[in-house]
Amino acid sequence: MKDYQQLRAGLLAVRAGLDDIEGTASNDAGTITATVGGRGNLRELVLDQRVYRDADAGALADDILATLRAAAAKAADEAFTLTTQALGGAK
């Protein structure tokens, strides 16, 4: 029963902690910044007006996706750390 209670407490901590996680990334030019939450949700996407100087919509889309993926990876790393810490004592 003690193991169950530890596991339950750990899971509740993870659930609550995911809402506080954010991963933010910018592209190399600094014209695209994305922030992703701990549940993988896009929280913010900022496009500097300089992105409109290049008429290649496909390249812009690729750059946005790469930036989103980088932000999501950072958020996933934080979520993994949170989960490991919260459930590390559970058996």
N, CA, C and O atoms as a MOPAC input file, in Angstrom:
PM7 MOZYME 1SCF
protein

 N      0.81800 1    -1.19400 1     0.00000 1
 C      0.00000 1     0.00000 1     0.00000 1
 C      0.86700 1     1.26600 1     0.00000 1
 O      0.51500 1     2.26400 1    -0.63000 1
 N      1.98000 1     1.22000 1     0.69600 1
 C      2.87600 1     2.37300 1     0.75100 1
 C      3.43400 1     2.66800 1    -0.64300 1
 O      3.53800 1     3.83100 1    -1.03400 1
 N      3.79600 1     1.61300 1    -1.39900 1
 C      4.30300 1     1.80400 1    -2.75800 1
 C      3.24300 1     2.44500 1    -3.64400 1
 O      3.54700 1     3.32500 1    -4.45000 1
 N      2.00700 1     2.00600 1    -3.49300 1
 C      0.91300 1     2.58000 1    -4.27400 1
 C      0.75600 1     4.06500 1    -3.95900 1
 O      0.59300 1     4.88200 1    -4.86500 1
 N      0.80400 1     4.40800 1    -2.68700 1
 C      0.64400 1     5.80100 1    -2.29200 1
 C      1.79400 1     6.66300 1    -2.81400 1
 O      1.58800 1     7.80900 1    -3.21200 1
 N      2.99800 1     6.10600 1    -2.81100 1
 C      4.15300 1     6.82900 1    -3.35100 1
 C      3.98000 1     7.05300 1    -4.85800 1
 O      4.21200 1     8.14600 1    -5.37400 1
 N      3.56800 1     5.98900 1    -5.54100 1
 C      3.36700 1     6.08700 1    -6.98100 1
 C      2.28000 1     7.10400 1    -7.30400 1
 O      2.44500 1     7.92900 1    -8.20300 1
 N      1.18700 1     7.04800 1    -6.58400 1
 C      0.07500 1     7.97600 1    -6.80500 1
 C      0.51500 1     9.41600 1    -6.56400 1
 O      0.20300 1    10.30600 1    -7.35500 1
 N      1.23500 1     9.64100 1    -5.47900 1
 C      1.73100 1    10.99000 1    -5.17600 1
 C      2.67700 1    11.47300 1    -6.27400 1
 O      2.63200 1    12.63600 1    -6.67600 1
 N      3.52500 1    10.57600 1    -6.75100 1
 C      4.44600 1    10.93600 1    -7.82900 1
 C      3.71900 1    11.28800 1    -9.10800 1
 O      4.06400 1    12.26200 1    -9.77700 1
 N      2.71300 1    10.50000 1    -9.45000 1
 C      1.93700 1    10.77500 1   -10.65700 1
 C      1.18400 1    12.09700 1   -10.56200 1
 O      1.09800 1    12.83900 1   -11.54000 1
 N      0.64300 1    12.38800 1    -9.39200 1
 C     -0.04500 1    13.66600 1    -9.20000 1
 C      0.92900 1    14.83400 1    -9.32600 1
 O      0.57900 1    15.88400 1    -9.86500 1
 N      2.15300 1    14.64900 1    -8.82900 1
 C      3.17100 1    15.70000 1    -8.94200 1
 C      3.55300 1    15.91900 1   -10.40000 1
 O      3.74300 1    17.05500 1   -10.83400 1
 N      3.66500 1    14.83400 1   -11.14900 1
 C      3.98200 1    14.96000 1   -12.57600 1
 C      2.86300 1    15.68900 1   -13.29400 1
 O      3.11100 1    16.61100 1   -14.07100 1
 N      1.65100 1    15.28200 1   -13.03800 1
 C      0.49000 1    15.90800 1   -13.69300 1
 C      0.45000 1    17.41900 1   -13.42800 1
 O      0.22000 1    18.21200 1   -14.34100 1
 N      0.67200 1    17.79600 1   -12.19200 1
 C      0.66200 1    19.21600 1   -11.84100 1
 C      1.87500 1    19.93900 1   -12.43100 1
 O      1.76600 1    21.07600 1   -12.89100 1
 N      3.01000 1    19.27900 1   -12.41300 1
 C      4.23500 1    19.91200 1   -12.89100 1
 C      4.29400 1    20.12600 1   -14.38700 1
 O      4.96800 1    21.04400 1   -14.85500 1
 N      3.59700 1    19.29000 1   -15.14800 1
 C      3.61800 1    19.43400 1   -16.60200 1
 C      3.08900 1    20.79100 1   -17.04800 1
 O      3.53300 1    21.33600 1   -18.05900 1
 N      2.15400 1    21.32400 1   -16.30300 1
 C      1.57700 1    22.62400 1   -16.67100 1
 C      2.58000 1    23.76500 1   -16.52200 1
 O      2.41700 1    24.81600 1   -17.14200 1
 N      3.60400 1    23.57000 1   -15.71500 1
 C      4.59100 1    24.61900 1   -15.47500 1
 C      5.78500 1    24.54700 1   -16.42200 1
 O      6.61000 1    25.46100 1   -16.45400 1
 N      5.87800 1    23.47800 1   -17.18100 1
 C      7.03200 1    23.28400 1   -18.06100 1
 C      6.86900 1    24.08900 1   -19.33800 1
 O      5.78600 1    24.15300 1   -19.92000 1
 N      7.97300 1    24.70400 1   -19.76300 1
 C      8.02400 1    25.38800 1   -21.04300 1
 C      9.37500 1    25.12900 1   -21.68400 1
 O     10.41400 1    25.17500 1   -21.02500 1
 N      9.34200 1    24.86100 1   -22.96100 1
 C     10.56300 1    24.75800 1   -23.74800 1
 C     10.50800 1    25.84200 1   -24.81100 1
 O      9.53500 1    25.93300 1   -25.55800 1
 N     11.54200 1    26.66000 1   -24.88300 1
 C     11.57300 1    27.75400 1   -25.85300 1
 C     12.80700 1    27.60600 1   -26.72900 1
 O     13.89800 1    27.29900 1   -26.24600 1
 N     12.61600 1    27.83000 1   -28.02500 1
 C     13.72800 1    27.76800 1   -28.96900 1
 C     13.55300 1    28.86100 1   -30.00900 1
 O     12.44000 1    29.29600 1   -30.30600 1
 N     14.67500 1    29.28900 1   -30.54800 1
 C     14.67900 1    30.27200 1   -31.63300 1
 C     15.51100 1    29.72200 1   -32.78800 1
 O     16.41500 1    28.91100 1   -32.58400 1
 N     15.19800 1    30.16700 1   -33.99100 1
 C     16.00900 1    29.74900 1   -35.11900 1
 C     17.33300 1    30.49800 1   -35.09500 1
 O     17.51500 1    31.42400 1   -34.30400 1
 N     18.26000 1    30.09700 1   -35.96400 1
 C     19.60100 1    30.69700 1   -35.97300 1
 C     19.58000 1    32.20100 1   -36.23700 1
 O     20.39800 1    32.94300 1   -35.69300 1
 N     18.65900 1    32.63800 1   -37.05800 1
 C     18.58100 1    34.06400 1   -37.38600 1
 C     17.89300 1    34.88200 1   -36.29600 1
 O     17.94200 1    36.11200 1   -36.30800 1
 N     17.24900 1    34.18500 1   -35.35000 1
 C     16.54000 1    34.89600 1   -34.28900 1
 C     15.23600 1    35.50800 1   -34.74600 1
 O     14.69800 1    36.39500 1   -34.08300 1
 N     14.72000 1    35.04200 1   -35.87600 1
 C     13.49200 1    35.62100 1   -36.41600 1
 C     12.24700 1    34.80900 1   -36.06200 1
 O     11.12000 1    35.26000 1   -36.26600 1
 N     12.46300 1    33.61200 1   -35.53200 1
 C     11.35100 1    32.74700 1   -35.14200 1
 C     11.62400 1    32.24300 1   -33.73600 1
 O     12.70100 1    31.71600 1   -33.46200 1
 N     10.65700 1    32.40200 1   -32.84800 1
 C     10.76300 1    31.89000 1   -31.49000 1
 C      9.47900 1    31.14700 1   -31.16000 1
 O      8.37700 1    31.65800 1   -31.36300 1
 N      9.64100 1    29.93600 1   -30.64900 1
 C      8.48300 1    29.11200 1   -30.29800 1
 C      8.61500 1    28.66400 1   -28.85200 1
 O      9.71000 1    28.37100 1   -28.37300 1
 N      7.48000 1    28.61500 1   -28.16600 1
 C      7.41600 1    28.10200 1   -26.80400 1
 C      6.36800 1    27.00200 1   -26.76900 1
 O      5.22600 1    27.18800 1   -27.18900 1
 N      6.79000 1    25.84300 1   -26.25200 1
 C      5.93400 1    24.65700 1   -26.17300 1
 C      5.79300 1    24.26800 1   -24.71400 1
 O      6.76400 1    24.31800 1   -23.96000 1
 N      4.57700 1    23.87900 1   -24.30500 1
 C      4.31700 1    23.46400 1   -22.93800 1
 C      4.69000 1    22.01300 1   -22.69000 1
 O      5.05400 1    21.28200 1   -23.61100 1
 N      4.59500 1    21.61500 1   -21.44900 1
 C      4.97100 1    20.27000 1   -21.03200 1
 C      4.09700 1    19.16600 1   -21.58100 1
 O      4.47700 1    17.99500 1   -21.53700 1
 N      2.95700 1    19.51000 1   -22.08800 1
 C      2.06000 1    18.52400 1   -22.70200 1
 C      2.15600 1    18.55600 1   -24.22300 1
 O      1.35200 1    17.92900 1   -24.91300 1
 N      3.14300 1    19.29100 1   -24.74800 1
 C      3.35100 1    19.36800 1   -26.17700 1
 C      2.54300 1    20.43500 1   -26.88300 1
 O      2.55800 1    20.51400 1   -28.11100 1
 N      1.84100 1    21.25300 1   -26.12800 1
 C      1.00400 1    22.29400 1   -26.72500 1
 C      1.82100 1    23.54400 1   -27.05000 1
 O      2.68300 1    23.96300 1   -26.27700 1
 N      1.52900 1    24.12500 1   -28.20900 1
 C      2.17900 1    25.36700 1   -28.59600 1
 C      1.60100 1    26.49400 1   -27.75700 1
 O      0.39400 1    26.73400 1   -27.77300 1
 N      2.46200 1    27.18000 1   -27.02800 1
 C      2.00900 1    28.28600 1   -26.17800 1
 C      2.22900 1    29.63900 1   -26.83100 1
 O      1.45500 1    30.57400 1   -26.62800 1
 N      3.29400 1    29.73000 1   -27.61700 1
 C      3.58200 1    31.02100 1   -28.23800 1
 C      4.45200 1    30.80300 1   -29.47400 1
 O      5.36300 1    29.97500 1   -29.47900 1
 N      4.15000 1    31.55500 1   -30.50100 1
 C      4.95400 1    31.57700 1   -31.71800 1
 C      5.15000 1    33.03500 1   -32.10100 1
 O      4.18800 1    33.75800 1   -32.35900 1
 N      6.40500 1    33.45400 1   -32.13200 1
 C      6.72000 1    34.84700 1   -32.45200 1
 C      7.51700 1    34.86300 1   -33.75100 1
 O      8.56100 1    34.22100 1   -33.87200 1
 N      6.99700 1    35.61400 1   -34.71500 1
 C      7.67700 1    35.79100 1   -35.99300 1
 C      8.11500 1    37.24900 1   -36.10600 1
 O      7.29000 1    38.16200 1   -36.12300 1
 N      9.41100 1    37.44400 1   -36.18100 1
 C      9.94100 1    38.78500 1   -36.39900 1
 C      9.58000 1    39.20600 1   -37.82400 1
 O      9.51800 1    38.36500 1   -38.72000 1
 N      9.34600 1    40.47400 1   -38.03200 1
 C      8.93000 1    40.94100 1   -39.35200 1
 C      9.96700 1    40.65400 1   -40.43500 1
 O      9.64100 1    40.68300 1   -41.62100 1
 N     11.20400 1    40.37800 1   -40.04400 1
 C     12.24800 1    40.06500 1   -41.03000 1
 C     11.97000 1    38.76100 1   -41.77900 1
 O     12.51800 1    38.54800 1   -42.86100 1
 N     11.12400 1    37.88200 1   -41.21900 1
 C     10.83500 1    36.62100 1   -41.91300 1
 C     10.12300 1    36.86100 1   -43.23200 1
 O     10.16200 1    36.00700 1   -44.11800 1
 N      9.48300 1    37.99200 1   -43.37700 1
 C      8.71800 1    38.28700 1   -44.58600 1
 C      9.58800 1    38.81100 1   -45.72500 1
 O      9.09000 1    39.03200 1   -46.82900 1
 N     10.86500 1    39.01000 1   -45.47300 1
 C     11.77100 1    39.50200 1   -46.51700 1
 C     12.04200 1    38.42900 1   -47.56600 1
 O     12.32400 1    38.74200 1   -48.72300 1
 N     11.95800 1    37.18100 1   -47.16600 1
 C     12.19000 1    36.06400 1   -48.08000 1
 C     10.83600 1    35.54300 1   -48.54800 1
 O      9.97700 1    35.21000 1   -47.73100 1
 N     10.65200 1    35.47600 1   -49.83700 1
 C      9.35800 1    35.07000 1   -50.39400 1
 C      9.18100 1    33.55100 1   -50.45900 1
 O      8.16500 1    33.07600 1   -50.96600 1
 N     10.14100 1    32.78800 1   -49.96000 1
 C     10.07000 1    31.33200 1   -50.02200 1
 C      9.24000 1    30.80000 1   -48.85500 1
 O      9.76100 1    30.56500 1   -47.76500 1
 N      7.95100 1    30.61400 1   -49.09700 1
 C      7.03700 1    30.16000 1   -48.04700 1
 C      7.40700 1    28.76300 1   -47.54700 1
 O      7.25300 1    28.47300 1   -46.36100 1
 N      7.88600 1    27.90900 1   -48.42600 1
 C      8.28300 1    26.56300 1   -48.02600 1
 C      9.45000 1    26.57300 1   -47.05100 1
 O      9.46000 1    25.82400 1   -46.07400 1
 N     10.42400 1    27.41900 1   -47.31900 1
 C     11.57800 1    27.53600 1   -46.42000 1
 C     11.14600 1    28.09300 1   -45.06600 1
 O     11.62900 1    27.65200 1   -44.02200 1
 N     10.23400 1    29.06400 1   -45.09100 1
 C      9.71900 1    29.63000 1   -43.84300 1
 C      8.99400 1    28.54700 1   -43.03400 1
 O      9.19600 1    28.42800 1   -41.82500 1
 N      8.16400 1    27.77500 1   -43.69900 1
 C      7.44600 1    26.69900 1   -43.01700 1
 C      8.41400 1    25.69000 1   -42.41700 1
 O      8.22800 1    25.24600 1   -41.28400 1
 N      9.44900 1    25.32500 1   -43.17100 1
 C     10.44900 1    24.38300 1   -42.66100 1
 C     11.16400 1    24.94100 1   -41.44200 1
 O     11.41800 1    24.22100 1   -40.47600 1
 N     11.48700 1    26.22900 1   -41.49100 1
 C     12.18100 1    26.87900 1   -40.37300 1
 C     11.28100 1    26.94700 1   -39.13800 1
 O     11.74800 1    26.74900 1   -38.01600 1
 N      9.99700 1    27.22500 1   -39.34500 1
 C      9.05000 1    27.24600 1   -38.22700 1
 C      8.94500 1    25.85900 1   -37.60700 1
 O      8.99300 1    25.71700 1   -36.38500 1
 N      8.80200 1    24.83700 1   -38.44700 1
 C      8.69700 1    23.46300 1   -37.92500 1
 C      9.94900 1    23.04700 1   -37.16400 1
 O      9.85400 1    22.42400 1   -36.10600 1
 N     11.11200 1    23.38300 1   -37.69000 1
 C     12.35400 1    23.03300 1   -36.99700 1
 C     12.43700 1    23.72500 1   -35.63600 1
 O     12.88500 1    23.12900 1   -34.65600 1
 N     12.00500 1    24.97400 1   -35.58200 1
 C     12.01900 1    25.71300 1   -34.32000 1
 C     11.02300 1    25.11700 1   -33.33500 1
 O     11.32000 1    24.98700 1   -32.14700 1
 N      9.84300 1    24.75500 1   -33.82600 1
 C      8.84000 1    24.10700 1   -32.96600 1
 C      9.36100 1    22.78300 1   -32.42200 1
 O      9.17400 1    22.47200 1   -31.24600 1
 N     10.00800 1    22.01200 1   -33.27400 1
 C     10.55500 1    20.71800 1   -32.82900 1
 C     11.62500 1    20.90800 1   -31.75500 1
 O     11.67800 1    20.15100 1   -30.78600 1
 N     12.46600 1    21.90800 1   -31.92700 1
 C     13.51000 1    22.18300 1   -30.93100 1
 C     12.89800 1    22.58800 1   -29.59600 1
 O     13.35500 1    22.15200 1   -28.54000 1
 N     11.86900 1    23.41800 1   -29.64700 1
 C     11.18500 1    23.82700 1   -28.41100 1
 C     10.49500 1    22.63400 1   -27.76300 1
 O     10.53300 1    22.48300 1   -26.54100 1
 N      9.86700 1    21.78800 1   -28.57000 1
 C      9.19000 1    20.60100 1   -28.03900 1
 C     10.18500 1    19.63700 1   -27.40600 1
 O      9.88600 1    19.00900 1   -26.39000 1
 N     11.36000 1    19.51800 1   -28.00100 1
 C     12.38900 1    18.64300 1   -27.43400 1
 C     12.85600 1    19.15700 1   -26.07300 1
 O     13.08800 1    18.36900 1   -25.15600 1
 N     12.99200 1    20.46900 1   -25.94300 1
 C     13.38300 1    21.04400 1   -24.65100 1
 C     12.30100 1    20.78900 1   -23.59500 1
 O     12.60700 1    20.43700 1   -22.45600 1
 N     11.04700 1    20.96900 1   -23.98200 1
 C      9.94800 1    20.71600 1   -23.04600 1
 C      9.90200 1    19.23600 1   -22.66900 1
 O      9.66000 1    18.90000 1   -21.50900 1
 N     10.12800 1    18.36000 1   -23.62900 1
 C     10.11800 1    16.91800 1   -23.36200 1
 C     11.25100 1    16.52900 1   -22.40700 1
 O     11.06800 1    15.67700 1   -21.53700 1
 N     12.41100 1    17.14800 1   -22.57000 1
 C     13.52600 1    16.89000 1   -21.65500 1
 C     13.16300 1    17.29900 1   -20.22800 1
 O     13.45500 1    16.57800 1   -19.27400 1
 N     12.52700 1    18.45700 1   -20.09100 1
 C     12.10000 1    18.90700 1   -18.76500 1
 C     11.04000 1    17.97800 1   -18.18600 1
 O     11.05900 1    17.68100 1   -16.99200 1
 N     10.12300 1    17.52400 1   -19.02000 1
 C      9.07500 1    16.60800 1   -18.55800 1
 C      9.68700 1    15.28500 1   -18.11900 1
 O      9.25500 1    14.70100 1   -17.12600 1
 N     10.67900 1    14.81400 1   -18.84400 1
 C     11.36600 1    13.57400 1   -18.46800 1
 C     12.05800 1    13.73700 1   -17.11300 1
 O     11.97100 1    12.86000 1   -16.25300 1
 N     12.73800 1    14.85400 1   -16.93500 1
 C     13.41100 1    15.11700 1   -15.65900 1
 C     12.40000 1    15.16500 1   -14.52000 1
 O     12.62900 1    14.58300 1   -13.45900 1
 N     11.29600 1    15.85100 1   -14.73400 1
 C     10.23800 1    15.93100 1   -13.72600 1
 C      9.72200 1    14.54100 1   -13.37700 1
 O      9.58600 1    14.19800 1   -12.20300 1
 N      9.43800 1    13.75100 1   -14.39200 1
 C      8.90600 1    12.40300 1   -14.18700 1
 C      9.90900 1    11.52800 1   -13.44700 1
 O      9.54000 1    10.79900 1   -12.52600 1
 N     11.16500 1    11.59800 1   -13.84400 1
 C     12.20700 1    10.80900 1   -13.19400 1
 C     12.33100 1    11.17300 1   -11.72200 1
 O     12.45200 1    10.29600 1   -10.86600 1
 N     12.30000 1    12.46300 1   -11.43400 1
 C     12.41400 1    12.90700 1   -10.04800 1
 C     11.17700 1    12.50300 1    -9.22500 1
 O     11.29800 1    12.04700 1    -8.08800 1
 N     10.00600 1    12.67700 1    -9.81400 1
 C      8.77400 1    12.40000 1    -9.08700 1
 C      8.54200 1    10.90900 1    -8.86600 1
 O      7.99300 1    10.50900 1    -7.84000 1
 N      8.95900 1    10.09400 1    -9.82100 1
 C      8.69600 1     8.65800 1    -9.73500 1
 C      9.93700 1     7.84600 1    -9.40000 1
 O      9.88400 1     6.61800 1    -9.32200 1
 N     11.04300 1     8.53000 1    -9.20600 1
 C     12.30100 1     7.83100 1    -8.93000 1
 C     12.24600 1     6.93800 1    -7.71400 1
 O     12.91100 1     5.90200 1    -7.68600 1
 N     11.47500 1     7.30600 1    -6.70900 1
 C     11.38700 1     6.50500 1    -5.49700 1
 C     10.34900 1     5.41500 1    -5.56800 1
 O     10.28500 1     4.56500 1    -4.68000 1
 N      9.52000 1     5.42100 1    -6.62000 1
 C      8.46300 1     4.40800 1    -6.74100 1
 C      9.05200 1     3.09800 1    -7.21700 1
 O     10.00000 1     3.07200 1    -8.00100 1
 N      8.47900 1     2.02100 1    -6.73400 1
 C      8.96600 1     0.68600 1    -7.12500 1
 C      7.92300 1    -0.03900 1    -7.91600 1
 O      8.14400 1    -1.17500 1    -8.33400 1

